């Protein structure tokens, strides 16, 4: 019965967007997202942040529809440059370069783009299915969360995000995350309005605004990074057909399902993102493949896995954003901020206050997916001409949009300086190989962590025990602690040695003859 109710709600949401105005917004915003994703230096996060400032006067449902279409389109559009010029249009498409560009060099650029389109569409549909089924259940379960659980959920998100976005050196990821938490402490605290770290500056009483900070960290920092690197050379347009082949779907259907599931799961984990979803899906496909030797040399299966994985993360990342108000990726973080700006209240009460909105979001992902398929099949060769835009003309336009987007939120010049400051900091951190996603996640979760820590202490009269003994808290802090221990090599090595010694003693006791 519940399945029929969910289906009816989904169909009702779809019918609500079958209007000329909604279809027009779907068409232009998805196209804009693809262009943003295809242009090296423009990311999905920056695109959503900039477009958010243009949606203030739209109704809430149409505004979120536009942003989701930009999101889905940008993650898909990044595959164009990854295949043709070996440069991922967005970080989510880094794994796509491994096999997409070799296929292009073999004269199969059209087939590679068709495979990318197929993987993107199926990945989005798989993630959309779980968005429709998991989000309502998680939303109802989240009602059991109290201040103690939300505190650990914030810490867990920072630790996991830092670990998975900086696999070579997780400490850098944690530093970036806790730097974001520190930034979130600036301004009046949320319970008693006490001033912290304002140093007498009235502009800092409200803290650092999220959108200018994110536009700077992802937008202006990207502009500086692109201008620092040498320009890429544009490859020839594909001469073979870009229409997806049914044979590729039939041959690699297991890879598609596996990558879709992995991508959705990665998306649900707070602050991890599409790039990790692509890499994990790619690694799993290579491990299970019968054509392992082709990976990295032009494997259709590898390309399919990468593009299915990163696009499945998109609806997966929206699941915790809707139900827990904790974003699963950096673009989802901006989307979450946009929801609050438009008067929506994502979080545990969403299934009580506006349950239909969850199914509206599912319908938005559905229409965005149909749009990327139509553009991928019909306009791929035409869209490639966008790549010929010289970056000397493109980057100044992007910088102007960063300035306008930061200023338009509150009409404060101070926010422009915030954007520039975070852009310079983000650029420096990137050069030092610090990930940006934990930094932004820390800014978002800082307020959640701070309020719930102090609210929990007020409820228990200063007793810390409930933070460690409540069932959900116990699970969260044990996972967090184990993630830290297993990420630090000396601690992991010492733990492994201790377990080996313990196992040896157990074996000796087991084989010792009974007297």
C-alpha positions in Angstrom: 0.0 0.0 0.0 2.9 2.3 0.9 4.4 1.7 -2.6 1.2 2.7 -4.3 1.0 5.8 -2.2 4.6 6.7 -3.1 3.9 6.1 -6.7 0.8 8.3 -6.6 2.7 11.1 -4.9 5.5 10.8 -7.5 3.0 11.0 -10.4 1.3 14.0 -8.8 4.6 15.7 -8.5 5.4 15.0 -12.2 2.1 16.3 -13.4 2.7 19.5 -11.4 5.8 20.3 -13.6 4.2 19.5 -16.9 3.5 23.1 -17.7 5.0 25.4 -20.3 6.8 27.6 -17.7 8.3 24.6 -15.8 9.4 22.9 -19.0 11.1 26.1 -20.2 13.0 26.4 -16.9 14.0 22.7 -17.2 15.3 23.3 -20.8 17.4 26.4 -20.2 18.7 25.4 -16.7 19.8 21.9 -17.8 21.5 23.4 -20.9 23.3 26.0 -18.7 24.4 23.2 -16.3 25.9 21.2 -19.2 27.7 24.3 -20.4 29.0 25.0 -16.9 30.2 21.4 -16.5 31.8 21.3 -19.9 33.9 24.4 -19.4 37.1 23.6 -17.5 37.3 25.8 -14.4 33.5 26.0 -13.8 32.2 23.5 -11.3 28.7 22.3 -10.3 29.1 23.9 -6.9 30.0 27.3 -8.4 27.2 27.1 -11.0 24.5 26.4 -8.4 25.9 29.1 -6.1 25.8 31.7 -8.9 22.4 30.6 -10.2 20.9 30.7 -6.6 21.3 34.5 -6.7 19.2 34.6 -9.9 16.3 32.6 -8.4 15.2 34.9 -5.6 12.0 36.1 -7.3 11.0 32.6 -8.5 8.5 30.5 -6.6 10.3 28.0 -4.3 9.4 24.9 -6.4 10.6 26.5 -9.6 13.7 27.9 -8.0 14.8 24.4 -6.7 13.8 22.9 -10.0 16.3 25.2 -11.8 19.1 24.5 -9.3 18.6 20.7 -9.5 18.7 20.8 -13.3 21.9 22.9 -13.2 23.3 20.3 -10.7 22.5 17.3 -12.8 23.5 19.0 -16.1 26.9 20.1 -14.7 27.9 16.7 -13.5 27.0 15.2 -16.9 28.5 18.1 -18.9 31.9 17.6 -17.4 32.3 14.3 -19.3 32.5 16.2 -22.6 35.9 17.8 -21.8 37.1 14.7 -20.0 36.6 12.6 -23.2 37.8 15.1 -25.7 40.7 17.0 -24.1 41.6 14.8 -21.2 40.6 17.5 -18.7 37.6 16.8 -16.4 35.1 19.6 -16.7 34.3 19.1 -13.0 36.1 17.1 -10.3 33.4 14.5 -10.6 34.6 13.5 -14.1 38.3 12.9 -13.2 37.8 9.1 -13.4 36.1 9.6 -16.8 39.4 10.8 -18.3 41.1 7.4 -17.7 39.1 5.6 -20.5 37.1 8.4 -22.1 40.2 10.1 -23.6 41.9 6.9 -24.9 38.6 6.0 -26.7 38.6 9.5 -28.2 42.2 8.9 -29.4 41.1 5.7 -31.0 38.5 7.6 -33.1 35.6 6.5 -30.9 34.8 9.9 -29.3 31.2 9.6 -30.4 30.8 6.2 -28.8 32.5 7.4 -25.6 30.1 10.3 -25.4 27.2 7.9 -25.9 28.4 5.6 -23.2 28.8 8.7 -20.9 25.2 9.7 -21.6 23.9 6.2 -21.0 25.8 5.9 -17.7 24.7 9.3 -16.5 21.0 8.6 -17.3 21.0 5.2 -15.6 23.0 6.5 -12.6 20.5 9.3 -12.1 17.5 7.0 -12.4 19.0 4.5 -9.9 19.8 7.3 -7.4 16.3 8.7 -8.0 14.7 5.4 -7.1 16.5 5.4 -3.8 15.7 9.0 -3.2 12.0 8.2 -3.6 12.2 5.1 -1.3 14.8 6.0 1.3 14.2 9.6 1.9 10.6 9.2 3.4 11.8 6.3 5.6 14.9 8.2 6.8 12.8 11.4 7.3 10.5 9.5 9.7 13.5 7.8 11.5 15.2 11.2 11.9 12.4 12.3 14.2 14.2 10.1 16.8 17.3 12.2 16.6 17.8 14.7 19.4 20.6 17.2 20.2 23.0 14.4 21.2 22.7 12.6 17.9 22.9 15.7 15.8 26.1 16.7 17.5 27.8 13.4 16.6 26.3 13.5 13.2 28.0 16.8 12.5 31.4 15.5 13.8 30.9 12.2 11.9 30.3 14.2 8.7 33.5 16.2 9.0 35.6 13.1 9.8 34.3 10.9 7.0 34.3 13.8 4.5 37.9 14.6 5.4 39.0 11.0 5.2 37.4 10.2 1.8 38.2 13.4 0.1 41.9 13.3 1.1 42.7 9.5 0.9 46.5 10.1 0.6 46.6 12.3 3.7 43.3 12.3 5.7 44.8 14.8 8.3 44.6 17.5 5.6 40.9 16.7 5.1 40.3 16.9 8.8 42.2 20.2 9.1 40.1 21.7 6.3 36.9 20.4 7.9 37.7 21.8 11.4 38.9 25.1 9.8 35.3 25.3 8.4 33.9 24.6 11.9 36.1 27.4 13.3 34.8 29.8 10.6 31.2 28.9 11.6 31.9 30.0 15.2 32.3 33.6 14.1 29.4 35.9 15.0 26.6 35.8 17.6 26.1 32.3 19.0 22.7 30.8 18.4 21.3 30.4 22.0 22.2 33.6 23.9 23.5 35.8 21.0 26.9 36.2 22.7 29.5 37.7 20.3 32.4 35.5 19.4 35.5 36.4 17.3 33.9 39.6 16.0 36.7 41.9 17.5 34.2 44.8 17.6 33.3 44.6 13.9 29.5 44.9 13.4 29.8 43.2 10.0 30.8 40.0 11.7 27.9 39.8 14.1 26.0 37.6 11.7 29.0 35.5 10.9 30.3 34.8 7.4 27.4 34.3 4.9 27.4 30.8 3.4 26.9 31.7 -0.3 29.7 34.3 -0.6 32.0 31.9 1.2 31.2 29.1 -1.1 31.3 31.3 -4.2 34.8 32.3 -3.2 36.1 28.9 -2.2 34.8 27.2 -5.3 34.3 30.1 -7.8 37.0 32.7 -7.4 39.5 30.0 -6.3 38.8 28.1 -9.5 39.3 31.2 -11.5 42.7 31.7 -10.0 43.6 28.1 -10.5 42.5 28.0 -14.1 44.5 31.2 -14.9 47.6 29.7 -13.3 47.5 26.5 -15.4 48.3 26.5 -19.2 45.3 26.5 -21.6 44.1 23.2 -23.0 44.0 22.4 -26.6 40.6 21.5 -28.1 40.3 18.1 -29.7 38.4 17.4 -33.0 34.7 16.9 -32.8 33.6 13.3 -32.9 33.0 11.9 -36.3 31.1 8.7 -35.2 27.6 8.6 -33.8 27.0 9.8 -30.3 23.7 7.9 -30.0 23.9 5.4 -27.1 24.2 1.8 -28.1 21.8 -0.8 -26.6 24.6 -3.4 -26.8 26.7 -1.4 -24.3 23.8 -1.5 -21.8 23.1 -5.2 -22.3 26.8 -6.1 -22.0 27.5 -4.1 -18.9 24.2 -4.1 -17.0 25.8 -5.5 -13.9 28.3 -2.7 -13.9 25.6 -0.1 -14.3 23.6 -1.5 -11.3 26.7 -1.9 -9.2 28.0 1.6 -9.9 24.5 3.1 -9.3 24.2 1.5 -5.9 27.8 2.5 -5.0 27.2 6.1 -6.2 24.0 6.4 -4.2 25.6 5.1 -1.0 28.6 7.4 -1.4 26.1 10.3 -2.0 24.3 9.6 1.3 27.6 9.9 3.3 27.9 13.6 4.4 30.2 15.8 2.4 31.9 13.1 0.2 30.8 14.0 -3.3 30.6 12.9 -6.9 34.3 12.5 -7.5 34.6 9.8 -4.8 31.5 8.1 -6.1 33.1 7.9 -9.6 36.5 6.6 -8.3 34.9 3.9 -6.0 32.6 2.8 -8.8 35.5 2.6 -11.3 37.7 0.6 -8.8 34.8 -1.8 -8.2 34.2 -2.3 -11.9 37.9 -3.0 -12.5 38.1 -5.5 -9.7 35.0 -7.4 -11.0 35.7 -7.0 -14.8 36.6 -9.8 -17.1 38.4 -7.2 -19.3 40.6 -5.8 -16.6 43.5 -5.3 -19.0 41.5 -2.7 -21.0 41.0 -0.3 -18.1 43.0 2.9 -18.5 43.5 2.1 -22.3 39.9 2.7 -23.5 37.6 0.5 -21.6 33.9 1.1 -22.3 33.1 -0.7 -19.0 35.4 1.6 -17.0 33.8 4.7 -18.6 30.3 3.4 -18.0 31.2 2.8 -14.3 32.7 6.2 -13.7 29.8 8.1 -15.3 27.1 6.0 -13.7 28.7 6.3 -10.3 29.1 10.1 -10.3 25.6 10.8 -11.5 24.1 8.4 -9.0 25.7 10.5 -6.2 23.5 13.5 -7.1 20.1 12.1 -5.9 22.0 10.2 -3.2 23.5 13.4 -1.8 20.0 15.0 -1.8 18.7 12.3 0.6 20.5 13.5 3.8 20.1 17.1 2.7 16.3 16.7 2.7 15.9 14.5 5.7 18.7 15.6 8.1 19.6 19.0 6.7 23.1 17.6 6.2 24.4 17.8 2.6 26.0 14.7 0.9 28.2 16.8 -1.4 29.4 20.3 -1.9 26.8 21.1 -4.6 24.1 19.6 -2.4 25.4 22.0 0.3 24.6 25.0 -1.8 21.2 23.5 -2.8 20.5 23.1 0.9 21.3 26.7 1.5 19.0 27.7 -1.4 16.2 25.7 0.2 16.5 27.7 3.4 16.6 31.0 1.4 13.4 30.1 -0.3 11.6 29.4 2.9 11.8 25.6 2.8 12.7 23.6 5.9 14.6 20.4 5.1 15.3 18.3 8.1 13.6 15.7 10.3 10.3 17.5 10.2 10.0 17.6 6.4 7.9 14.5 6.2 5.5 16.1 8.7 5.3 19.6 7.3 5.8 19.2 3.6 6.0 15.5 2.6 5.0 16.2 -1.0 8.1 18.3 -1.5 10.3 15.1 -1.3 8.4 13.7 -4.3 8.7 17.0 -6.1 12.4 16.8 -5.7 12.3 13.2 -7.2 10.3 14.6 -10.1 12.9 17.4 -10.6 15.7 14.8 -10.9 13.5 12.8 -13.3 13.0 15.8 -15.6 16.6 16.9 -15.4 17.7 13.3 -16.4 15.4 13.3 -19.4 16.8 16.7 -20.4 20.5 15.5 -20.3 19.6 12.5 -22.4 17.9 14.7 -25.0 20.8 17.2 -25.1 23.4 14.4 -25.0 21.8 12.7 -28.0 20.8 15.6 -30.1 23.1 18.5 -29.3 26.5 17.0 -28.3 28.4 18.2 -31.4 26.8 21.7 -31.2 27.6 22.0 -27.5 31.3 21.3 -28.2 31.6 24.7 -29.8 31.3 26.2 -26.3 34.7 24.7 -25.5 36.3 27.0 -28.0 35.6 30.1 -25.9 39.0 31.5 -24.8 39.5 31.5 -21.1 40.9 35.0 -21.3 37.3 36.1 -22.1 35.5 33.5 -19.9 37.3 34.0 -16.6 36.6 37.7 -16.2 32.9 37.0 -16.8 33.0 34.3 -14.1 34.6 36.7 -11.7 32.0 39.3 -12.4 29.3 36.7 -11.7 31.0 35.8 -8.5 31.0 39.5 -7.4 27.3 40.0 -8.4 26.2 36.7 -6.8 27.9 37.5 -3.5 26.5 41.1 -3.4 23.0 40.2 -4.5 22.2 38.2 -1.3 22.2 41.0 1.2 23.4 44.0 -0.9 26.5 44.3 1.4 29.9 45.2 0.0 31.4 43.2 2.9 30.1 40.0 1.3 32.2 40.8 -1.8 35.3 40.9 0.4 34.3 37.7 2.1 34.1 36.1 -1.4 37.5 37.4 -2.4 39.0 36.4 1.0 37.7 32.8 0.8 38.8 32.6 -2.8 42.4 33.5 -2.0 42.3 31.1 1.0 40.8 28.4 -1.2 43.4 28.9 -3.9 46.3 28.6 -1.4 44.7 25.5 0.2 44.3 23.9 -3.3 48.0 24.5 -4.1 48.8 22.7 -0.8 46.4 19.9 -1.8 43.8 20.5 0.9 40.3 19.4 -0.2 37.6 22.1 -0.3 34.5 19.9 0.4 35.3 19.4 4.2 35.9 23.2 4.6 32.5 24.0 3.2 30.8 21.2 5.1 32.4 22.5 8.3 30.9 25.9 7.7 27.5 24.4 7.2 27.7 21.9 10.1 29.4 24.3 12.5 26.1 25.9 13.6 24.4 22.5 13.9 27.3 21.1 16.0 27.6 24.2 18.3 23.9 24.6 19.1 23.2 20.9 19.7 26.3 20.5 21.9 25.2 23.3 24.2 21.6 22.4 24.0 22.4 18.8 25.1 24.5 20.1 28.0 21.6 22.3 29.1 19.2 19.3 29.0 21.6 17.1 31.1 22.8 19.9 33.4 26.3 19.5 32.1 26.4 15.7 32.0 28.3 14.3 29.0 27.3 10.7 29.5 24.2 10.8 27.1 26.5 11.9 24.3 28.3 8.5 24.6 25.7 6.1 25.9 22.5 6.7 23.8 22.3 3.9 21.2 22.6 6.1 18.0 25.3 8.3 19.7 27.3 5.1 20.6 27.3 3.9 17.0 28.2 7.3 15.6 31.1 8.0 18.0 32.5 4.5 17.6 32.5 4.8 13.8 34.1 8.2 14.1 36.8 7.0 16.4 37.5 3.9 14.3 37.8 6.1 11.2 40.4 8.3 12.9 42.4 5.3 14.2 42.3 3.4 10.9 43.3 6.5 8.9 46.6 7.2 10.8 49.2 4.7 9.7 51.2 4.3 13.0 47.9 3.7 14.9 46.7 1.3 12.2 50.0 -0.6 12.3 50.0 -0.8 16.1 46.4 -2.0 16.1 47.2 -4.6 13.4 50.1 -5.9 15.4 48.0 -6.1 18.6 45.3 -8.1 16.8 47.9 -10.4 15.3 49.4 -11.1 18.8 45.9 -11.7 20.2 45.0 -14.0 17.4 48.2 -16.0 17.9 47.4 -16.5 21.6 43.9 -17.6 20.8 45.1 -20.1 18.3 47.7 -21.5 20.8 44.9 -21.9 23.3 42.7 -23.6 20.8 45.3 -26.2 19.7 46.8 -26.8 23.2 45.9 -30.3 24.3 43.5 -30.6 27.2 45.0 -32.2 30.3 
